[in-house]
């Protein structure tokens, strides 16, 4: 018999499982609600979930997984063209949505099932689907073409969550608090399934602010998940709210992911709460690859060491390179392990192209190892590796240096075509107050880093373009 994905639902208790702004469920109530839905879904292949941050969405996902049906999470803010592509590619048999939700036409045409948590009929299915059964089809952001559906098996999800439990000492005594959306790996796989697999609980906050987070920790939350944009805003709030800072400091673990947390924000959060934020690293195709462990000293600017069972290597940045990495220790991050996707849906050629000839997945990221064995990410090959004057330069290092200047609130560093240098380094800066002189910022970087890494141009803007996860969309710059 296969190992259960949710052991705590086999003999459910009256302990809290899920808490959302629209309601909460104990394990016994969740088992009843999800089982009723599972009974209606058995025999289907894939179902779309209109992934609002609600209890109904969470119940819908658990019910589909109980039935052995793959979940296709849909961002409620998805555009019409992108939604059409996802629905045509995934061909879901049905859509799961709350009873009062108006769906766009592409989904409204599908048979509809409600994840309404008030529908409790009992009878948890005792037959566990096989480990190689597809659990999720999660679509990539589509920055290099139409979004691709990364297929993850139940075994991959279980292995990844168990490796994270090892890294973070995550147990049934933990209550996780976050305010993440439920259509991606961070908020859904880690943020909903993670607590349920451990037998702990999730408190979805609805919004991420100092007062709400402090109340959650005072009420029993021990772990917090967030993205850098949330932590950046939180740091500003905590500077003026010492009571909230003290309360949040009583949490066991603060975790950041989905993008890099700046060294400056690391320091601000640590100063306010006494807690160091731990970063982790993963992609839609890989789930989580590395993480700063609960028992390790936090090394700002790194994403920790590989999880148990996961291998990470740095490959040459250029096909004709004779050395493993560049002179700065930079290499292309390649990985393999039990949490990797089984392939892109309907795209066997793209699946093969994403892997090296010896079977490693090429992440498209650039990294280097620190003396402690942690991985430091420099950026994406496509947008953050700048080739200027014969040097390979990582944008992330320059961005962190600029954020140490008091006149810089936010920054994105890009490479712009240049007839002389090949590419020149350009800093796009959101100033903190009145813009400082461009030359002042250039000199600031030159004093901290090698001269060839200094920006050749500084552009001031009111805001940086970001996606739903707070990642800067450099292609729009």
C-alpha positions in Angstrom: 0.0 0.0 0.0 1.3 3.5 -0.9 2.4 5.8 1.9 -0.4 8.4 2.5 0.2 12.0 1.4 -1.8 13.2 4.4 -1.3 10.8 7.3 -3.2 13.0 9.8 -6.4 12.7 7.7 -6.5 8.9 8.0 -7.6 9.1 11.7 -8.6 12.7 11.9 -8.7 14.6 15.2 -10.4 17.7 16.4 -7.1 19.7 16.1 -7.1 22.8 13.9 -6.0 22.1 10.3 -6.8 25.1 8.2 -7.8 28.7 9.2 -8.6 31.3 6.5 -10.4 34.7 6.9 -13.6 33.0 5.6 -13.5 30.1 8.1 -11.6 27.3 9.6 -11.7 23.5 9.8 -10.4 20.8 12.1 -8.8 17.7 10.7 -12.0 15.8 11.2 -14.0 18.5 9.4 -11.5 18.7 6.6 -11.5 14.9 6.1 -15.3 15.0 5.8 -15.4 18.0 3.4 -12.6 16.8 1.2 -13.9 13.3 1.0 -17.3 14.4 -0.2 -15.6 16.2 -3.1 -13.2 13.4 -3.7 -16.1 11.0 -4.3 -17.4 13.2 -7.0 -14.0 13.5 -8.7 -12.8 9.9 -8.8 -12.1 8.9 -12.4 -11.2 12.3 -13.7 -7.7 13.1 -14.9 -7.2 16.8 -14.2 -9.2 19.5 -12.6 -8.7 23.3 -12.6 -8.8 25.0 -9.3 -9.8 28.7 -9.3 -7.1 29.4 -6.6 -8.4 32.2 -4.5 -6.9 32.4 -1.0 -9.9 30.8 0.6 -10.9 27.8 2.6 -12.9 26.5 -0.4 -9.7 26.5 -2.6 -7.7 24.6 0.0 -10.5 22.0 0.4 -10.8 21.7 -3.3 -7.1 20.9 -3.7 -7.1 18.3 -0.9 -10.3 16.7 -2.2 -8.8 16.4 -5.7 -5.6 14.9 -4.3 -7.6 12.4 -2.2 -9.2 11.2 -5.5 -5.9 10.9 -7.3 -6.8 13.7 -9.7 -4.1 16.2 -10.8 -4.7 19.8 -9.7 -4.2 22.7 -12.2 -4.1 25.9 -10.0 -5.4 28.9 -11.8 -4.3 32.5 -10.9 -7.6 34.4 -10.4 -5.8 37.4 -12.0 -4.8 35.5 -15.1 -5.3 37.2 -18.5 -7.8 36.0 -21.0 -5.2 34.8 -23.6 -3.1 33.0 -21.0 -6.1 31.3 -19.5 -7.2 30.1 -22.9 -3.8 28.6 -23.5 -3.8 26.9 -20.1 -7.3 25.4 -20.5 -6.5 24.2 -24.0 -3.2 22.7 -22.9 -4.3 21.1 -19.7 -7.8 20.0 -20.9 -9.2 19.9 -17.3 -12.2 17.6 -16.9 -13.8 20.1 -14.4 -13.2 23.3 -12.5 -13.3 23.7 -8.7 -14.5 27.0 -7.4 -16.4 28.5 -4.5 -20.2 28.5 -4.9 -20.4 32.3 -5.4 -17.5 32.8 -7.8 -18.1 34.2 -11.3 -15.7 32.4 -13.6 -14.3 33.6 -16.9 -15.8 32.0 -20.0 -13.0 29.5 -20.7 -13.6 27.9 -17.2 -17.3 28.5 -17.0 -17.8 26.2 -20.0 -16.4 23.3 -17.9 -18.3 21.0 -15.5 -18.2 22.7 -12.1 -17.7 21.3 -8.7 -17.8 23.3 -5.5 -15.0 23.1 -2.9 -17.6 24.5 -0.4 -16.3 23.5 3.0 -19.9 23.3 4.3 -20.5 20.2 2.2 -19.4 17.5 4.6 -20.4 13.9 3.9 -17.5 11.9 5.5 -15.9 8.7 4.3 -12.2 9.4 3.7 -11.0 7.2 0.8 -8.8 4.4 2.1 -7.2 3.6 -1.2 -4.1 5.8 -1.6 -3.2 6.7 -5.2 0.1 5.3 -6.5 3.2 7.5 -5.8 3.8 8.2 -9.5 0.3 9.6 -9.9 0.3 13.2 -11.1 -0.5 15.6 -8.2 -0.1 19.0 -9.9 0.3 20.6 -13.2 1.7 24.0 -12.3 2.2 26.5 -15.2 5.4 28.5 -15.5 5.4 32.3 -15.7 5.8 32.2 -19.5 8.7 34.7 -19.7 10.2 32.9 -22.7 7.1 31.9 -24.5 3.7 30.4 -23.7 3.5 29.0 -20.1 4.5 25.4 -19.8 2.7 23.0 -17.4 5.2 21.3 -15.1 3.9 18.0 -13.9 4.6 16.9 -10.3 3.9 13.5 -8.9 2.7 12.7 -5.4 6.1 11.1 -4.7 7.9 14.4 -5.7 5.6 16.5 -3.5 6.0 14.1 -0.5 9.8 13.9 -0.8 10.2 17.6 -1.0 7.9 18.4 1.9 9.7 15.8 4.0 13.1 17.2 3.1 11.9 20.7 4.2 10.6 19.2 7.4 14.1 17.9 8.1 15.7 21.3 7.2 13.3 23.4 9.3 12.6 20.9 12.1 8.9 21.2 11.0 6.5 19.1 13.1 2.9 18.7 14.0 3.4 21.3 16.8 4.0 24.1 14.2 1.4 26.5 13.0 2.3 28.2 9.8 1.2 31.8 9.1 1.3 33.4 5.6 -0.6 35.5 3.2 0.6 34.0 -0.1 -1.6 33.3 -3.1 -2.5 29.6 -3.7 -1.7 29.2 -7.4 2.0 28.4 -7.1 4.5 26.2 -5.3 5.2 28.6 -2.4 1.7 29.3 -1.2 0.0 26.1 -2.2 2.4 23.2 -2.1 4.6 24.5 0.8 2.0 26.7 2.4 -1.0 24.4 2.4 0.1 20.9 1.9 3.2 21.4 4.1 1.3 21.9 7.3 -1.2 19.1 6.5 1.5 16.6 5.7 3.1 17.3 9.1 -0.2 17.2 11.0 0.2 20.8 12.0 -1.9 23.8 11.0 -2.1 26.7 8.6 -3.3 30.2 9.4 -3.8 32.1 6.2 -3.7 35.8 7.1 -5.4 37.3 4.1 -2.9 40.2 4.2 0.6 40.6 5.4 1.2 43.4 7.9 2.8 43.9 11.2 -0.3 44.0 13.4 -1.9 40.9 11.8 1.3 38.9 11.9 2.0 39.9 15.5 -1.5 38.7 16.5 -1.0 35.4 14.7 2.3 34.7 16.5 0.7 35.7 19.8 -2.1 33.2 19.0 0.3 30.3 18.4 1.9 30.7 15.0 5.5 29.4 15.0 6.5 29.7 11.4 6.1 32.5 8.9 6.4 32.4 5.1 6.7 35.5 3.0 8.2 37.0 -0.2 10.8 39.8 -0.2 8.3 42.5 -1.1 6.3 41.5 2.0 9.3 41.5 4.3 10.5 44.8 2.8 7.2 46.5 3.8 7.1 44.7 7.1 10.6 46.0 8.0 9.3 49.6 7.5 6.3 48.9 9.7 8.3 47.3 12.5 10.7 50.2 12.7 7.7 52.2 14.1 5.9 49.4 15.9 8.2 47.9 18.5 5.4 46.0 20.2 4.6 44.1 17.0 8.3 43.5 16.4 8.7 42.0 19.8 5.7 39.7 19.2 6.9 38.5 15.8 10.3 37.9 17.3 8.7 35.1 19.4 8.1 33.0 16.3 10.4 30.1 15.7 11.2 30.6 12.0 10.8 33.4 9.4 11.2 32.1 5.8 11.5 34.1 2.6 11.3 32.8 -0.9 10.3 33.3 -4.6 12.9 36.0 -5.1 16.1 37.3 -3.3 15.8 39.1 0.0 18.2 42.0 0.1 21.0 42.1 2.6 19.6 45.4 3.8 16.2 43.9 4.6 17.8 41.0 6.3 19.5 43.4 8.6 16.3 45.5 9.2 14.2 42.4 10.1 16.9 41.0 12.4 17.3 44.4 14.2 13.6 44.7 14.7 12.7 41.2 15.7 15.9 39.5 16.8 15.2 36.8 14.2 17.2 36.1 11.1 15.1 35.4 8.0 15.9 32.1 6.3 15.8 31.9 2.5 15.2 28.9 0.3 15.4 28.4 -3.4 13.3 26.5 -5.9 11.5 26.7 -9.2 8.1 25.6 -10.6 9.8 22.6 -12.2 11.9 21.6 -9.2 10.0 22.5 -6.0 12.5 23.5 -3.3 16.2 22.7 -3.9 18.1 24.5 -1.1 17.2 26.0 2.2 18.9 27.7 5.2 18.4 25.2 7.9 16.8 26.0 11.3 20.0 24.9 13.1 22.4 26.9 10.8 23.6 30.4 11.2 21.9 32.6 8.6 24.2 33.9 5.9 22.4 36.8 4.2 22.7 36.8 0.4 22.6 32.9 0.3 19.7 30.4 -0.1 21.2 27.7 2.1 22.5 24.2 1.3 20.9 21.5 -0.9 18.1 19.6 0.8 18.5 16.0 1.7 18.5 13.9 -1.4 18.9 16.8 -3.8 22.1 17.4 -5.7 23.2 20.8 -7.0 26.2 21.6 -9.2 27.6 24.6 -11.0 28.3 24.1 -14.7 30.3 26.4 -17.1 28.5 29.6 -18.1 29.5 29.1 -21.7 29.5 25.9 -23.7 33.1 26.5 -24.8 34.4 27.3 -21.3 37.3 25.1 -20.2 36.9 25.7 -16.5 34.0 24.6 -14.3 33.1 28.2 -13.3 34.1 31.8 -14.1 36.9 33.6 -12.4 34.4 35.0 -9.9 33.2 31.5 -9.0 30.0 31.8 -11.0 28.4 28.9 -12.7 25.1 27.7 -14.2 23.0 26.0 -11.5 22.0 22.5 -12.5 20.1 20.1 -10.2 18.7 16.6 -9.8 16.7 14.9 -7.1 13.4 13.4 -6.0 11.4 16.6 -6.0 11.9 17.4 -9.7 9.0 17.5 -12.1 8.3 14.5 -14.4 8.1 16.7 -17.5 6.2 19.5 -19.2 2.7 18.5 -20.1 2.4 17.7 -23.9 5.9 19.0 -24.5 8.4 16.1 -24.6 10.9 18.0 -26.7 10.9 20.9 -24.2 11.3 18.5 -21.4 14.4 17.0 -23.0 15.8 20.4 -23.9 15.5 21.5 -20.2 17.9 18.8 -19.1 21.6 18.2 -19.8 22.8 15.1 -21.7 23.6 13.4 -18.4 20.2 14.1 -16.9 20.5 17.3 -14.8 17.9 20.0 -15.0 19.3 23.3 -16.1 17.6 25.9 -13.9 18.7 29.0 -15.9 20.1 30.5 -12.8 23.6 31.7 -12.0 25.2 30.9 -8.7 28.3 30.5 -6.7 29.2 28.5 -3.6 30.2 30.3 -0.4 33.0 28.9 1.9 30.2 27.5 4.2 28.8 25.4 1.4 25.7 27.6 0.9 24.5 28.6 -2.5 24.5 32.3 -3.4 22.4 33.2 -6.5 23.5 36.0 -8.8 20.5 36.0 -11.1 19.0 34.5 -14.2 21.1 33.6 -17.3 18.6 35.4 -19.6 18.4 38.7 -17.7 20.9 38.9 -14.9 24.2 37.7 -16.5 25.7 40.8 -18.1 28.7 40.4 -20.4 30.5 43.7 -20.4 34.1 44.4 -21.7 34.9 40.7 -21.6 33.7 40.2 -18.0 30.7 38.1 -16.9 28.9 40.2 -14.3 26.0 39.2 -12.0 23.3 41.8 -11.6 22.3 40.7 -8.1 25.7 41.7 -6.6 25.4 45.2 -8.0 21.8 45.5 -6.8 22.8 44.6 -3.2 25.6 47.1 -3.3 23.3 49.9 -4.5 20.7 49.1 -1.8 23.3 49.9 0.8 23.2 53.5 -0.3 20.6 55.5 1.7 19.3 57.2 -1.4 18.1 53.9 -3.0 14.8 52.3 -2.1 14.6 49.7 -4.9 16.8 48.9 -7.8 17.1 46.6 -10.8 20.3 46.2 -12.7 20.2 45.2 -16.4 22.5 44.9 -19.4 21.9 47.2 -22.3 23.5 46.6 -25.8 26.7 48.7 -26.2 28.8 49.0 -29.3 32.0 49.2 -27.3 31.5 46.9 -24.3 29.0 44.5 -25.8 26.6 45.3 -22.9 26.8 48.1 -20.4 25.6 47.9 -16.8 22.5 50.1 -16.3 20.9 50.6 -12.8 17.2 51.4 -12.8 16.6 53.0 -9.4 13.6 53.9 -7.3 15.0 56.7 -5.1 14.4 57.0 -1.4 13.3 60.6 -1.3 15.0 63.0 -3.6 17.2 61.2 -6.2 20.9 61.3 -5.4 23.3 62.2 -8.1 23.9 59.4 -10.6 27.7 59.7 -10.3 27.4 59.3 -6.5 25.7 55.9 -7.0 28.3 54.9 -9.6 31.1 55.8 -7.3 29.4 54.0 -4.4 29.4 50.7 -6.4 33.0 51.2 -7.6 34.1 51.6 -4.0 32.5 48.3 -2.9 33.0 46.1 -6.0 35.5 45.7 -8.8 35.6 48.7 -11.1 34.2 46.9 -14.1 31.0 46.1 -12.1 30.0 49.8 -11.7 26.9 51.0 -13.5 27.7 53.0 -16.6 24.2 54.6 -16.5 21.6 55.3 -13.8 18.0 55.7 -14.6 15.5 56.9 -12.0 11.9 55.6 -12.0 8.9 55.9 -9.7 8.3 52.1 -9.5 9.7 48.8 -10.9 7.4 46.5 -12.8 6.7 43.4 -10.8 4.6 40.2 -11.1 2.1 38.8 -8.6 4.9 37.3 -6.6 6.8 40.6 -6.3 9.6 39.6 -8.7 10.9 42.4 -10.9 10.1 41.9 -14.5 13.3 43.0 -16.1 12.2 42.3 -19.6 9.9 45.2 -19.3 12.8 47.5 -18.5 
